[in-house]
Amino acid sequence: MELDFYKKAFDAVELRRWSNEDGSIHVAEMSIDGAMFHFHEEKPEAGIFNPERHHGVTTTIGLMVGDVDSIMARAVAAGARETSRAQDYDYGYRQGEIIDPLGHRWIIEMVI
C-alpha cells in the first residue's frame, strides 16, 4: 500500500501500522488534521478491492480543507489525477475532485 501519497498530498501522519505475515499492510492508522482514519489492503477474499480493478468507485471521500487550490495542487504533484477542477458552487462550497494513486475518489472542499 502506498501511503506516501497521503503524507505528501494531505500532510497525513501515520500513527500506527499492523502488518500481515508477508509484510504487507493489514491496517494503517493515519490522521489528517486530527481526523483519524484507517487504510486496509486490498483483500479480494473478503470483498475488498482496489477501485481501479472494477473501473469505478463505490465511495467518494470528502475532505474539508482551508485552501482547496493548494491541496489540489499538492495532491496532483504527489500523484493524483484531477477529475474536476476546483470551482465555486452556489451552495457555498469551493471544491474539486481527484483520484488518488490507489484509485480512491476525493472531493477536496471548503466553505466559502
C-alpha angles and dihedrals in degrees: 000000000000108000097162090084091063092047093050098039102039106015087247115179120216106226102176141348134204116200131205121234090262091056096254118131114267094182132350117198111210139170133213112194091335096313109120123215138165132230120204127195120250106273112180094183088062095043094255110134139173104255091231090062088068096035095243147040135257096201136039117206115219115206118190111210139168096241118026096186097053094045091048090051091049092048092051091047088052092053109278123135115230111228099172126022118235113267141157119260129204091241089070103263134112108209147158134180134235137175113222124222091267092055099257117143117227130189107207106203147165137182112252 
